[in-house]
Amino acid sequence: MDLAWIIFLVMLLAAAGLAWLFNGLVKARNLVSAAWSDIDVQLQRRHDLVPRLVKVVKAYADHEKDTLEAVIAQRDQALRATSVDEISGLEKSLDASIHQLMALAEAYPDLKAGENFAGLSEDLVDIEDHLQYARRFYNGAVRDLNIRVERFPDRLIASPFGFGTAAFFQAESGARGPVDVGAKS
């Protein structure tokens, strides 16, 4: 075999390897985008549920106006957010406010037993379950992308072609604290 053919085969193998690495990075980046889209869908479902939930609670708890207004304001801020970090932070606040709103039902037995509230509560639990799964899937996709972007030899392709790391969707701040196992009366 002559030297020109050997050089040609080496260059062909190198080009094929670079194409394989590039395509893997594209796949990882697109998986992160798709996973974020799944989170976005669940967040939108939750945002759509909030006004209905507030309306039902408001009928029973007019004097809880501050809590109701805070929930609506946080929902509106979350809808306007654009970056993963900003959305993550705002969603933590909204989540806490929704939990506070749900706690109001404890003070109003008629509300808690009401058909509308019960249906909205079930919808919220369903949305939260889907959202938790979507967050886990997203963070797994981010982990995989970040590993690919930072490891060798992918790093040789990632940097020149603008592939960067992605931000994780962080846990709620209260999720890291100690768990209260005391009995409730």
N, C-alpha and C positions, 0 to 999 in steps of 0.2 A: 504494500500500500504506500502510496507516495505521501509526502509531508502535507501537501495541499488538502488531501482528503482527510487526513487526521485533524488538521486545523479546522476544516469545515465541520466535521463531526463534533468536535469539542465545542465549537461555537453554537452548533445546532442544539446540543445537549444543554449548554448554558442558557440559551434563549428559552428552551422548553422549561427549564427549571425556574427561570425568572417569571415566565408566564404563569406557571403553576402557583408560585408564591403570590403573585399579584392577584390572581383569581381567588385564592384563598382569603386574602385580605378584603377583597371586594365582597365576598360572601359573608365574612364576619361583620363588616360594617353594615351591610344590608340587613343582617339578622338583628343587629342592635336597633336599626331604624324600625323594623317590623315589630320588635318587642316593645319599643317606645309607643308605637301606634296602638298596641294592645292596651297599654296603661292609659293612654289618652282616651280611648273609647270608654274604659271603666270610670275614669275621672269624669268624663262628660255625663255618663249615666248617673253618677252620684250628684253632680252639679244640677242635673235636671230634677233630681228627687228632692233636693233641699227646699226649693220654694213650696212644694206641695206639703212637705213635712212641717215647715214653718207655719203654713196656713192652717193646718189641722191643729197644731199646738196653740197657735194664736187664739183660736176660737175658745180655748179653755183657759188660757193663761195670759190675759191681757196685761197683767202687771209684771210680766217677765219680758217686757219690751226690750230691755238692754241686751239680753241674751239673744233674742230673735234678730235684732238689728245687727249684732256682731256676726251671727252666722251668715246672714245675707251679705254683709260687707266682705267677709272673708271669701265667700263663694265668688263674688264679683272680682276680687283681687286675683284669685286663683285662675279665673277664666282669662284674665289679661296677661298672665305670666307667660314667658317664652322659653327661658332656659331650664334645664333639668334641675339645677340647684335651686333656682327661684321657685319652681313648681313644687319641688320636694318640700321646701320650707313652708310654703303657703298651705300645702295640703296637710302638713302636720298640724298647723293651727286650725284649719277647717275641721280636721278629724276630731281634735279636742273639743271644738265648739259643738260639733254634731253629737258627740258623746254627752256633753253637758245638756244639750237639748233633749236627748233621749232620757237623761236622768230626771228631767222635769216631769216626765210621765209618771214617775214614782209618786210624786206629790198629788197627782190627779188620777185617782183610780178609774173614773169614768172615761178619761182620755185613754188610759192604758188598755181598757177593755173595749174601746171603740173599734169598730170594723175598719175604718179608714186608717187609723193609727197602726193597727195590727198589720194591715196589708203593707203599709209603708215601711214598718219595722222589718218585715220579712224581706222586702225588696232591698232595704239597706244592708241586711245581713248577706244577702245573695251578692250584691255589688261588692261588698267588702271581701267576700271569699274570692271572687273573680279578680279583684284588684290585688289581693295578696299573691295569687298565683302569677298574675301578669308582672308584678314587681320581681318576684323570684326568677321568672324566665328572663326578664330584662337584665337583671343583675348578672345572671349566668352568661348571657350574650355579651355583656360589657366585659366581664372577666375574660372570656375567650378572646375577644378583640384585643383587649389590653395586653394579654399574654403574647398574642401574635405580633402586635406592633413593637413590643419591647424585646422579643427574643431574636437571636441570630438564627438563620440568615434573613428572616422576614424583615428585620429592622433595616436591612440594606435597601429594600424596596419601599417600605412604609414611609420612611422619611422623605425621600425625593418626590414621591407621588402624593404627599399630603395626607397620609393616613395618620391619625392621632388617636390618643386614648379617649375614652368616653367616661362620663361621670356616672357613678353609681347612684341609684335611688336610695337614699339613706333611711335608716329606721327612725321611727318616731322617738323623740327624746325621752319620753316616759317609758319606752320599751326596754331601756337599759337599766332601769332602777330595780330595786328589790320588789319581789312579788308579795302582795299582802295576802297571807293565807288565813287571816283571822276570820272567825265566823261572823256573819252578819245577822243581826236580829230583826 
